[in-house]
Amino acid sequence: MVDLAHISKKELGKLFDHSVLPKNACEREIREGCRTARAYNCAAFYSATSYWTPVVREELAGSDLLIGTGIDFPFGASPLPVKIAQMEEALRAGCNTLDLIINVGAARDGRYDVTKAELDAFKRIAGKDALTKVILEVCFLTDEEITRVCGLIAEAGLDYAKTSTGQYEGPSMDQFLVMKKALTGTGVRLKVAGVKFPRPQNAYAFIKAGAELIGTRASGQIIDAYDQMKEIGLL
Ligand SMILES: O=C[C@H](O)COP(=O)(O)O
């Protein structure tokens, strides 16, 4: 569990995967996002697809930030060969952390064979060269479905389970805790996204509850709020 009361600003940055994901994001905004991620010492910078990866690589050169992208972002409903092609292309372009969106509809249909196939392919293709993070989009799932998918993520040996893409509703704390319960003791870590306003309070609440990464475009705003929140005893 992260000790928020005694964390340094440098360590704090590493709790954030900074992202610029809007579909209309242009090169200037991607570059600005990368600079923000560097300035705050974030863990990674994410674009929505690997189209931007060459630009991100250029901006992050010489830093220890990871280069990230979504796989089948934000819907996750593409057939597996399409997802595999996206994984391979992202790795070829130089990504070393990938967020795969599961096929949410398949999980809702109880087609966990589809989920398992996606997760096993993700491990096989990306597991060696990249950090693997799996997005559930929990706002669309029941607690039982969340628990089942988390179990499959653990079985596949992936690195992180992530609540949301940030493009729909974020997770409730209850849903996050369902994930935490399902994953305790498995070695799978938790990433939260979709922490809409007021972002700092939400982000720090999830970190206090056990999240090890927050995915957001608002890393700077959240990190900037740390001192004030600590001063008034919230952290
Ligand atoms: O990982 C997902 C995104 O970082 C969500 O970011 P956002 O809440 O700023 O849209």
The ligand as an SDF file (V2000), in Angstrom:
LIG
                    3D

 10  9  0  0  0  0  0  0  0  0999 V2000
   -6.3630    5.7110  -18.6730 O   0  0  0  0  0  0  0  0  0  0  0  0
   -7.3440    6.3940  -18.9390 C   0  0  0  0  0  0  0  0  0  0  0  0
   -7.2590    7.8050  -19.0530 C   0  0  0  0  0  0  0  0  0  0  0  0
   -6.0270    8.1870  -18.5870 O   0  0  0  0  0  0  0  0  0  0  0  0
   -8.4180    8.5730  -18.5130 C   0  0  0  0  0  0  0  0  0  0  0  0
   -8.0850    9.9150  -18.4870 O   0  0  0  0  0  0  0  0  0  0  0  0
   -9.2040   11.0290  -18.2200 P   0  0  0  0  0  0  0  0  0  0  0  0
   -9.9420   10.6600  -16.9610 O   0  0  0  0  0  0  0  0  0  0  0  0
   -8.4260   12.2800  -18.0600 O   0  0  0  0  0  0  0  0  0  0  0  0
  -10.0810   11.0160  -19.4300 O   0  0  0  0  0  0  0  0  0  0  0  0
  1  2  2  0
  2  3  1  0
  3  4  1  0
  3  5  1  0
  5  6  1  0
  6  7  1  0
  7  8  2  0
  7  9  1  0
  7 10  1  0
M  END
$$$$
